[in-house]
Amino acid sequence: VSSVALDPDRREVTVGGSPIALTAREFDVLALLMAHAGTVLTRERIAHEALGYEYVGDTNNVDVHIAHLRAKIEDAGGARIIQTVRGVGYVCRA
């Protein structure tokens, strides 16, 4: 299992030294989670800060971005760094 590294200046994410392709939104979600590693972020906060809009109860879009991020990171051999905190949101354990 390889580590995940994020370069905010180049907007690049690597797993074990190999770059992985992320959409701009996926990058923003991952960057937010990694910047607050160890802190549980609510779906609403992720939607507002990383995706740039307010939600009124519907945060399914956040869940979709998280699912895509997990798949891309894990398919590249990366650790499962994004964990779900039931009823609250997500936490990055990088």
N, C-alpha and C positions, 0 to 999 in steps of 0.2 A: 504494500500500500504506500503510495507516494504522497508527498506533501503538496499542498496547493499554495502557490505564490501569486500575489496580485501586484501589478505595477500600475498605480493610478495615473501616472504621467503619460505612459504609453497606452493606457487602457487595454492592458494585456494580462491574461491569466495563464499560468503554466501549471501543469501537473507533472511533477518529477522532471522538470526542465523542458517539457514539450508543451508548446502553446495549444490552447483549446479555443475553439471559436464560440464566442458568446454574442448574443444580440446586445444592443446598447442597454436595453432595459434589464436583461439578465446581469450584465456587468454592474449596473447601478445597484441592483438588489444585493449582489454578492459583496460589492465594495462597502455598502452600508452595514451588512452583517459582520464583515471582517473588521471594520472600524470599531465596532462595538462588541468584539468577541467576548464571550462569557456573560453578556447581558441579554436577557430575553427581550426581544422586540415584538410588539403587537403587530398584527396584520395591518391595522389601521396606520400605524407609524411607518411601516414599510411602504404602504401604498402612497402615503403623503410625501415622505422624504425621498424615496427611490423612484417611484413611478410618477410623482408630481401631481397627484390629484386626490381629492377628498372622496371618501366612500361613505355611503349611508347604509351601513350594515353589510354590504356585499363586498367580500374580500376574496372571492374565488380567483380573481386575476393574480393575486399574490401567490396563492397556492399553485397555480399553473406555472408561474415563473420559478418557484422553488422546485417543483417536480422536474422541470427542464434542467435547472442547474444541477440538481442531484444526479440526474442521468448522465449529463455531459461530464461531470467531474468523476463519477464512479466508472463510467465507460472508459475513461482515460487512465484508470488505475488509481485514482485519488481516493483518499479516505472519505468516509461519510461525515463531513464537517458540519453540515446543517442538520440540526435536530429539531423536531417538533416538540413544543411544550403544549400539551393538550389544553384547549380552552383559553390559551393566551396568545401564542404566536410561535416564533422561531428563535433559535440561538445558534451562534456559530461557535464551534469548539475547535478552532484552528490553533 
